Amino acid sequence: LPRPLRVPGMNRFSGVMADGTSDALSGASWQGKRVVVFLIRAVAVANVRTALEHGAAHVTVVARRLGTICPKMIDYLNFVKPWDEHYRHETSTNVKQMKCWRTVYNQSGAAQPEVWPSKIKHDGHTISVSDIWFIASHLGMLETKIGTLERMEKGGCVLSDGSFLECDVAVGCIGFERNTTFCEQLTGR
């Protein structure tokens, strides 16, 4: 059974509530459920994908800010670019890739990261890769909201702005801190 989170009012919530790590939701039924996922880092995107692949009717992601999601093809194109002797990619196709990436956001209806166009991602964040994110946005099965969780109620959650989201499953997704010094310690670079 899913491991419960510690959230104000959680004893009033009638649905399933768990953190999104360590297979805490492996026994949960997603079919036809309204799901709310809190935070928007890689583990949250993975939980969105799991919910949708297992038949969730709708997923709402609630976060303090919008993270950057990348379609698989854009990620692949960036990955296969050759590296130079300083481990940098050729940059001549960056503008074309960025234009395609922005088009995917626009045509799918997914909310673009608010750091665009000045930055690709928020400082300290990673870029998550998911085609399902854009497909579900286009189909109206996924939306994002800026905010934080205030408390749980019987049939859903109340956000910091006072709005109420109906849900059957609530998933808290912890973030992580990138260890930027470990690779340098291993490689000297």
N, C-alpha and C positions, 0 to 999 in steps of 0.2 A: 504494500500500500504506500501511496505517496507520503513523504515526510512533510509534516505541517510546518508552515512558516510562523514566525512570531509577529503578528500584526494586530493593531487595535481592532477590536470587534470581531476577530476571527472566529470566536465561538458562536457568533450569530450567523455566519456564512453557511449556507446550506449545500454548497457545491464542494468540489475538490480543490484543495489548496496545497501547493508544494513548491519547493525550490526546483529550479530547472536543471539541476546537476545530478551526477552520480546515479542516473536511472531512477530518480525519485518518482517519476511518473510512468514507469514502464508498465504498470498494471492499470493505468487510467484508461477510461473509455473516452475517446475524442469524438466519436460519430455524432454528428448533428449538434455539437456543443458550441456555445459562445465562449470564447477563450480570451482572457486578458493576460498579456505578457508584460512584465515590468522590466524596464531598462532596454537598451538597444545595442548591446555589444554582440560579439560572435555567438555566445551561448544563447542569447535571446533569439537571434536569427535562426539558430538550429532548432530551438523549441517552436518557433513559428512554422518552420518547415515540417517538423514532426506532427504538429497539430493538424496542419492542412493535408498532409499526406495520409493521415489516419481519419479523415472525414470531418474535421471541424467545419461547422457552418460559417463561422466568422471569427477572425482574430483581430483584436485591437492591441497595439503596442503602445504602452505609456512610458515616456522617458522625459528626462529633464531637457534633452536636446536630441535632434535627429542625427543618428549615425549615418555613415556612408555605406551603401550597399552597392556591390558591383555585379553586373551580369557576368556569367561564366565566360562568355566569348571575349569580353574586354580583358578580363583577368588572364585568360589564355594568351591573347595577343601580347600582353605585356610580359608574360612569363617567358615566351619563346624568343623575345628579342635578344640579340647577342649582348654579352657583357664586354666592357673594355677591361684593360689591365687594372683599372681602379674600381672595378665592380659597379660600374654605372652603365645604364642602358642607353642605347641610341635614342635620341629624343625627337627625331624628325617626324615620327608618326603620332606623337602625343596629342597634337591638336585634333587630328582626325578621330582618334580614339575618344577623346573627351567630348567631341561633338556627337558621336554615336551614343556615348554614355548618357549625355544630357537628353538626347532624343528618346532613349528608352524610358528615362524618368518621365518626360513630358507625355509620351504616348500611353504609358501605363497608368498615369494618374498618381503614381507614388510621390510622396512628398520629398523634395530634394533637400539634401543637407543644407542647413542655413549658412555653413561656412563657404559654400560655393558662391562665386567663382574665385575668391581669393585664396582658398586652400582646398585641398582634396578631402581632408578629414580633420576632425578636431585633434588638437594636441593630446597625446596619450592614448588615442583610440587606434584601433586597427580598422581595416576595411573588410567587411564581411562579403562573401560571394554567395549569391543565390538568384537563380532564375525564377524560382517559385515566388519570391518576394514581388517581382514585377508582374507575373501572371496573376497572382491573387489580387494585387492592387487593381489591375485592369478589370478583373471580374467582380470587383466590389466586395471581395471576401477578406480584405486586409486594409486596415487604416492605422494611422499613427496619431497620437495625441501628445502634446507637450504637457507635462505635469508630473505630479508625484501622488502616491497613495496616501490618503488621509486615514481611511478606516474601511473595514468590511461591514457589509450589511447582509441580511438574509439572502437576497437574490443577486448580489453583485458588490461593487466597490464604489466608494466615494473618493473622488480625486481632490487635490488641494484647492482647486477652484470651485468646489462644491458640486460639480457635476456627478451624475450617477451613471455607472456603466453596468448594465445587466451582464452577468456571466455565470457560467456553470463550472468553469475551471479557471483558477487564478495561478499564474506561474511567476515566481520571483526569480530573476536571473542575476546572479552576482557578477560583477565584472572582474577584471584582473589587472595587475600592474605589469607592464612590460619590463623585462629585465634586459635593459639595453647594454649592461656592462658584461654580462655573462659571455656573450659571443665574442666580445672584444678580449676577454680574459683567455678564452680558448684559442683564438686565432691570432691575437696580437694586432687585429685591425678593428 
